Amino acid sequence: MRSPVITARFGAGTALVAACLLAACENSGLDLGFPPEETGTIEALVYLDRDGSRTPTFPLDTLYPGARVALLQRGSGDTVTTTVTGQTGIARFTSVPLGEYRIGIVTGSLGDSIAVGRIDSAEVRLETTPDTLQVTVARLSYPEVSLREARNLPQGKRVFVRGVVLVGVQAFRDTTSHVSDSSGAMRLTRVSLRGGLTGNNPGDSVSVLGITSTRAGQVVLDQAVVSRFGTRPPPIPNQTTTGVAATAANGTLDANLVQITGATISDSATDAPDFRVTISDGSGSLVVVLDGNLNFVRSAFRPGRVLDVRGVLVPNGVGGWSLKPRDPVDAILF
């Protein structure tokens, strides 16, 4: 007689569950009280800083297509998604849930030697209404090094250096220029100028994009592209002797601007298209090369005359250095 009671109880429970399931089915598709998730859009503009100004300066700089940009969860650093910049240099993330994120660049997607210089507003927060747009800018650049560091790099490395011009490219017929920073000096070869400049002058504050190479046994920045950002007073030469200048102080003064005083001319000769003058202040002989580009009165450089001269030190390819004045006013005869 107890069996019917137990059956009835299970029957009542089954009916209740069935009623709940039926209600759920009838309410499918209805608003259950959860609003649609709010989302926003994040864009990253990626450009290559070709002039070394560290700011977007178009058209000198260029937009960078093909860079893979990652959207990372702030805090954990987990990758939410990645995308690639198009021809406009823009990577676009749409339907991003509101929250906090970081922008990153996948360095393996960049060209040889190119590095991430800076990402402005790398931390991104979406926190307002749907379709919020947040934009960040990523600067790509070649590695920026000091002149001393550039001298120690392997050949063929493309780098940026910043410094002050010692001699303008228009001074010498071989399209070279010289720059210095607090770590030393370096010669630039096969120089070109950005921004429509027709020349650069001593004291110009510049950045230089070039490739590490050698000429006449010394490190140079080849295929150097110079961008000017300002001017300073003309650089002050290092006072030295003819003997020290002839070895560039065992190479440590290579490409530097130096000054010799009270040296006597012992010989002079045409070495077309240049003119060579041998001088000594008693410490050793030094060859001064008057570049064929410059309007020196060559007949005035006679043996026996005394010369005060300033200029840059250039290797001769056989273990010594010559001094090259930058302008006729660099050479004063007595």
PyMOL commands that set and color helices and strands:
alter all, ss='L'
color gray80, all
select helices_A, chain A and resi 3-26+107-109+147-151+242-247+298-300+328-330
alter helices_A, ss='H'
color red, helices_A
select strands_A, chain A and resi 39-48+62-63+68-73+79-84+90-97+99-105+115-120+123-126+132-141+158-167+177-181+184-188+192-193+204-215+218-231+238-239+257-271+274-280+285-290+306-315+321-324+331-333
alter strands_A, ss='S'
color yellow, strands_A
deselect
rebuild
show_as cartoon
